[in-house]
Amino acid sequence: MEASKWRRLANFAIDSGCVLFLFLAVLRVLPAGLIAVNNYRFIILGVMFSYYILAELLFKRTLGKLFTSTHIVTTSDDTPTQSKLLLRTVLRFLPLEPLSLVFSRRALAWHDRFSGTKVVYLNF
């Protein structure tokens, strides 16, 4: 069963919190000379990309999906390939991409639709 929009939004909120936590941790570790305010956007994009690609390649789910009992599958309910997961992660960086979930009839965001994946609820 496909995950509801509310579960998907909960995934987004939890994952955003995780990315923020990792971003702050990276700022604490980096030398002060590398941390200029105009570098923050590159650091946060790198942290976000790393978080999603590593979690989805290794576990097929992020921490948000773990807490909401959801999982990534292809549209035919198979395990997604690495190329689909990489495309899914890259598509997250499209402008206004998070809003694509809110305004879709089904609980599919652009990163799902264009990568041929979906998020399902594991109710076992």
Secondary structure, DSSP 8 states (H G I E B T S, - for coil): -B--HHHHHHHHHHHHHHHHHHHHHHHHHS-GGG--GGGHHHHHHHHHHHHHHHHHHHHSS-HHHHHTTEEEEETTSS---HHHHHHHHHHTTSTTHHHHHHT-SSS--HHHHTTTEEEEE---
